[in-house]
């Protein structure tokens, strides 16, 4: 049995449960997943200061989880602490932003991001640069209204993200759109089903990537 630890860098246990349940849907036989909520921080990361602050907690939590898990997922779209944790934990470690951008850019597809957090837009562009896919990134489209209020209203959240995703396709020329945020996971799954255009759900991307890494290691 392979065990995966999912780290929610936010303090919302409800968000952890939602993200873990989504991740569990994509596990093949022989895999289990454990969700863990940050002990300190904010209910929802909204800016780059909060993102940077979350990194230390992610590394500490991840190193503890690595003792009983074969791989780790950092389940916040800014991937806080990902690079440090990948080195410190000694187990395969992926982030939902990293995984979704890698999937989106496959085949040289142009990709955009639809999300709720205007103060994190710069970090998304920086991540695309770090991953070497900046030339394919068409930019971020934002929902209207307060991010935390939207996140607490699933119907309004999905409607607003659908508008933003359509803007990515129609105004920016994206071939595929990432729904950018762990707490947006259920909306991302729903939009994958209802939109004809390709939508990437980052939690699924991360689960599938970490499983591929683990299976590759088993074949070595």
DAURHU-V422005 format. One record per residue. SS is DSSP state (H for helix, E for strand, - for the rest). OMEGA is omega in whole degrees, -180 to 180 (none if undefined). Layout:
<<SS/OMEGA> <SS/OMEGA>>
This chain:
<<-/177> <E/-178> <E/179> <E/175> <E/179> <E/-177> <E/171> <E/-179> <-/174> <-/-177> <-/-177> <-/177> <H/177> <H/178> <H/177> <H/-180> <H/179> <H/-177> <H/180> <H/178> <H/177> <H/-179> <H/-177> <H/-179> <H/-174> <-/-180> <-/172> <-/178> <-/179> <-/179> <E/172> <E/-178> <E/-179> <E/177> <E/179> <E/-178> <E/177> <-/179> <-/-178> <-/178> <-/-177> <-/179> <-/-179> <-/-179> <-/-173> <-/-178> <-/-173> <H/175> <H/178> <H/178> <H/180> <H/-180> <H/-178> <H/-173> <H/-179> <H/179> <H/179> <H/-179> <H/180> <H/-180> <H/-178> <H/179> <H/176> <H/-180> <H/-178> <-/179> <-/-177> <-/179> <-/-179> <-/-179> <E/-177> <E/173> <E/172> <E/-167> <-/167> <-/-167> <-/176> <-/-178> <-/-177> <-/177> <-/-172> <H/-175> <H/179> <H/-179> <H/180> <H/178> <H/-172> <H/-172> <H/-178> <-/177> <-/177> <E/-175> <E/179> <E/175> <E/-176> <H/176> <H/178> <H/-175> <H/-177> <H/177> <H/178> <H/178> <H/-177> <H/-175> <H/-180> <H/-178> <H/179> <H/176> <-/173> <-/-175> <E/174> <E/178> <E/172> <E/-175> <E/-172> <-/-168> <-/-177> <H/-177> <H/176> <H/-176> <H/-180> <H/-180> <H/178> <H/178> <H/178> <H/179> <H/178> <H/178> <H/-180> <H/-178> <-/179> <-/-178> <-/-177> <H/-179> <H/-180> <H/-175> <E/-177> <E/177> <E/-176> <E/172> <E/-172> <E/172> <-/175> <-/175> <-/-178> <-/-176> <H/-178> <H/177> <H/179> <H/-177> <H/180> <-/-178> <-/-173> <H/-178> <H/179> <H/179> <H/-179> <H/179> <H/-179> <H/179> <H/176> <H/177> <H/-179> <H/180> <H/179> <H/177> <H/176> <H/-180> <H/-168> <H/-177> <H/-173> <H/178> <-/178> <-/173> <-/-177> <E/-177> <E/174> <E/171> <E/-164> <-/173> <-/176> <H/178> <H/178> <H/-171> <H/-179> <H/177> <H/179> <H/179> <H/-180> <H/-179> <H/174> <H/-177> <H/-170> <H/180> <-/178> <-/-180> <-/-174> <-/177> <E/178> <E/177> <E/-170> <H/180> <H/176> <H/179> <H/-177> <H/179> <H/-178> <H/179> <H/-177> <H/177> <H/178> <H/179> <H/-180> <H/180> <H/176> <H/179> <H/179> <H/-179> <H/-177> <-/none>>
